[in-house]
Structures are given as structure tokens and as C-alpha cells.
């Protein structure tokens, strides 16, 4: 007796040719309205740490509130640097001038991390919002990304990634929300959103 849905093999059985591997630092962009942009970046950070890499993260929006990623970073010692340099959400700061100043300070730190030879992976968490809201100039970010060391990997997260950044990136993933607990009146959950 055949089971419904199992009678036909739908799995791929032929492999596409795989290009020969060569080392190259990549620019990755995680954008879109769905949840998971920062989560995916931190998953990549965990993978990189597993190979003994040093990882640095600059968070542009998160301010002094406690997050799970900050606690986790402590367990990796000097191999995982995480700096939250924002002042919170824009509805908390209520000041374009302040938001621009905080973003510029965080970007200055990002440039230092881009240029160093210490960290193999750097993550600029929530930077896309700063570009979307005109706290930073996309042209400044692209200029520095072009100058990064050849083997340095960079992940830029946040909704609203500008087209020029998407074009410059090696990999772009757009998160799309199909369903979210917030729509049922549930607040952000510890360990899931922060």
C-alpha cells in the first residue's frame, strides 16, 4: 500500500557543478520587513566563532537595554566584541540631530573595525535603518566597504537597505513576514527578539 504524497521522489538527485573555492571577504545584507535579520547575522557569528575567528558587532539602534546577544558575547571573551552604540528607537530619542550624531559615532567605530586585521567578520547591526532614515550617507558606507581588507566579511542588517548597497553586496537576503505574534497583541519575547 502506497502512502499519499510519498509515491513520487521529489528530492534533487543531481548536483550542480560547484565552482572551485577561493578565499574572498563577502558583503552580506540582511533586509526586509520580516524578523530574523539580526538573528541570521548572529547565527553566522556563531559559525565563525566555531572556526576560531574573531567577530566584532556594532549595534546602531540598541542602546543600554540588556539583550541576550550581549550576554552570549561575554562567554567568548576577546573573540567576540559587541558594542551597542545607539540611543534606542527613534520614538524614544525624538531627535534627528541626536540620532545622526549617534549613528556617525557608531559608523566611525565601524570604519576602525573594517580596517583592522584582527576581526575576520564584522556585523553592522541595524545600520540599514540609519541609511534609510538619512542618519548616514550611503555613499560614505559604500566607499569604506570598497576599502576593506580583501578577506574581511561584513554583514549589514536592518530594513530598508538602499539599492546601491544591495547592488554592491555579494549576498542579499530579504526577510518577509508571513505571520508575527505582535499582530496578536504579544510583546517582544526575551530570548527570541532580544
Secondary structure, 3 states (H helix, E strand, C coil): CCCCCCCCCCCCCCCCCCCCCCCCCCEEEEECCCCCHHHHHHHHHHHHHHCCCCEEEEECCCCCCCCHHHHHHHCCHHHEEEEECCCCCHHHHCCHHHHHHHHHHHHHHHHHHHHCCCCCEEEEECHHHHHHCCCCCHHHHHHHHHHCCCCCEEEEECCCCCHHHHHHCCEEEECCCCCCHHHHCCCCCCCCCC
